[in-house]
Amino acid sequence: MEDGYVSVSIETWGAGPDSIDEDVMGELGTILEDLGATGAVTGIGGLAGGAGATFGLELDGEGDPDNLSHSCGQALEMFLTACEKAGIPIEGIANIEITTERYLELDLEREPERFAGLHEVAEFLGVSKQRVAELRGRPGFPAPVAELAAGPVWTVSSLSRFLSEWPRRPGRPRTRPAAKAV
């Protein structure tokens, strides 16, 4: 197995931002880096209300970057040791996220999601805004991700999927001829 790098984010259960002194949190970052973490950023609160940290971790020869259970154990042990040395009480681990270097690189290369309002959707689909309103009622048309005062907002990726599957027929729909009186 070769050496690798993972990004680690850990959040603990706690009593909120006032439960731990900010200077102690700064010390936690220093201790993590002394233990081998890189770029440690610490904070208090989050969804779980306890201490948390995000840091990089170089894995040793035993740490296959694709073996996330080993990476998780190594990162958690480092974090808990640092909390103990800093005197930070831990009421339990609320969340731990391990991200491999390969995934981080792919994420950085990915084009960010784009968003479109009614005007942009009409242009994207090559129809009028009124036609977009009609299409919204059709099965398969993507739901907007938000309804703002300015109108609905969609992700361009969901619209692209719709456009690729839309059985579009150009022109106006045919009207049936009126029945002739006998």
N, C-alpha and C positions, 0 to 999 in steps of 0.2 A: 504494500500500500504506500502511496506517496503522500507527502505533506499536503495540506490544504488549508483553506481559510473559510470560516463561516462568520456570519453576522448573527449576533444574539440579542434578543430583547426579552427581558424578564420583568414581570410586574407581580407584586405581592399584595396580599390583603392587608388592610391597615385602617387607621382611624382618620385619614385625610391629611391635607397639607400642614396642619398645625401640630401633627403628632411627632414630627421629627425635625430637628434643627437643620437649617440649610447648610451650616458649616460642617455638620456631620455627613451630610450628603456629598459635599465636596470632598471630604476625606474618603468616602466610599469609592469615588472615582479614582483617587490616587492609589488606594489599596488595590483596586482591581488591576490598575496598570502595573503596580509592583508585582502582582501575581501572574502577569503575562498578557493581560487584555490590552487591546489597542483601541485608541479613540473612545475611551469610556465617557458616556454622558449619563448623568443620573438625574432622577427627579422623584417628586413625592406626589401622590394623588392618583391621577388617572381614574379609570373606571372602578378599580378595586380599592383605591385610597391609601395604598401603602408605598413602600420604597420600590423604585424600579431603576433599571439601567439598560442601556443599549451599548454594546461593545463588539469589537472584532476579536476573533480568537484564531490564532495559528495552531493548527492541529499537528501533533507529533506524528511520527511514523506509524503509530497504532491508530491514529485518527483518520480513517478514510472519510473524505468530505461527503461522500454519498452514504455513509453509515451514520444517519442522523441520531440514532439512539446513543451511540458512543459520544457524538458531539454534544448532545443534550446533557448527558451525564457529566461530561467534563466541564461544560459551561455552568451548570447548576451548582456543582461542587465549588467552583471558583467563586460564584456569586455569594453562596451561603457562607463560605469562609470569609469573604470580604465583609459581609454584613456583621458577622460575629466579631471580627476584629474592630469594626467601627462602632460596635455597641448598638446596632440597629435591630430592634425586635421584628421578628417575622411571624405573622399570624397564618402563614400558608402561602403557597405559590398560586397565584390567580391565572397567570398566563406566561408561557414561554414560547418563543418563536426562534427557530434556527433556520437560517437561509444560507445555502451554499454559494460559493463564489460564482459558480457557473450561472446559477439562477439570478444573482445580482447583476451580472453582466448582461444577461438576456433582458432583464427588466429595464436596465439603462438604455438598451438599444431599441426598445419598443417605442413606437410612436404613441404619444399620449392621446387619451380619448378626446375626441372633439365633440362639441355639442351644437345643436341646431334648433332654432326657433321656427315658427310657422313659415316665415318668409324663406328661410334657408331650405326648409324641407320642400317647399313648393319648387324652388329652383333645382334642388337635387333630383327630385322626381320628374321634373319637366312638366309640371301641372300648375293649375291655379291654386290659390289659397283655399278657394271654395271646394275644389276637388280634394284637397288634403282633408278638409272637414268631412267630406263624404267617405274618404278612404279610412278615416279613423274608426268608422263604424263597422268596417269589414273584419272578419276573422283573419288573424295573421298579421294585421297591422300592429307594429310595436306600440306598446304603451309608453307615454312620456315618462321620463325619469323625475320630472317635476312639473307642477302647475303653478306658474308665477303670475303675478298681476299683469305682466306683459304678455302672458300666454304660455302654452305648453312648451316644454323643452325635451328633445330626444337626443340619444347618443347616435352619432353618425354610423357607428358599427351596427346598431340594430336596424337602422334604415337601409344600410348596404345589404344586410341579409334579406330584408323584405324585398328590395329591388331585384335581387338575384332570383327570388322565387315568385315574383309577381307575374301572373299570366296576363300581361298587358296587351291590349288590342288597340292600335292607333285609331284615331277618329272618334266621332260621336257614335253612340249606340244607335242601331237602326230603329226606326219607329215602324210599327206595323201599319200597313195601309188601312184606311177606313173602310168599313164594310159598305158595299154598294147596295143601295136601295133597289128593291125589285118592284 
